[in-house]
Amino acid sequence: MRKKIAAGNWKMNLGRDQAVVLTQDIAEGSIPEDVHVILGTPFIYLHELNAMLQDVKGIELAAQNCHQMPSGAYTGEVSASMLKSIGIEYVILGHSERRMYFNESDELLRAKVDIALKEGLKVIFCCGEPLEIREANSQNGYVSRQLVNSLFHLSEADFSNIVIAYEPIWAIGTGKTASAEQAQEMHAFIRALVQEKYSAETAVDLSILYGGSVKSANASELFANPDVDGGLVGGASLDAQGFLSIINAF
């Protein structure tokens, strides 16, 4: 049975004290037993926050990136094995900001996915189209290529450790949100692709999250769709009460 997931992507935000308070407030909030909460925090907070959450059920941490090589002379980078060594379970890969600002290609992301899975991490893999692709009604082909190029070489066993986050680029940080119908349509398309590539069982078990200006006001409508299994939340995850409202929107 696939998981309901509320994942927060903090991006490059919050000082240390703010990060601790936010984590405490979320951990002390009301979280349904059937909802899996993931906090995507900056690298430097992962170790401390993971220690804080050791006795808290239902909340795990995600790194926002990892390097594609296992180790080496890559100053300033963090490897998948380093993340695993401090008890981190998830890593977010393929976010449009990484693709845009750091020129991460499908091929590079394929290598990152491989090393993350090899080291025992679960991957939240982001995909989604820019505005001009959506306006040309070419979003299905665009997203399909992202998945084929970066994920569809995986074995079915490895693919079971993937969560897909559909994030239309035109809705990230813009205040615009894909309609519930648009989100459902793309999520159903992605699930059908996975079924065609792997199996009905793998497709049914896959959690597909929506990301792109998710907030408490629209979360319930989005999550009510049969193929929307939760959200990858940006700005709204930086406010404990707002994020808890999203967590409870299921």
Secondary structure, DSSP 4 states (H G I P E B T S, - for coil): -PPEEEEEE--S---HHHHHHHHHHHHTS---TTEEEEEE--HHHHHHHHHHTTT-TTEEEEES---SSSSSS-TT---HHHHHHTT--EEEE--HHHHHHS---HHHHHHHHHHHHHTT-EEEEEE---HHHHHTT-HHHHHHHHHHHHTTTS-HHHHTTEEEEE--GGGSSSS----HHHHHHHHHHHHHHHHHHS-HHHHHH--EEE-SS--HHHHHHHHTSTT--EEEESGGGGSHHHHHHHHTT-
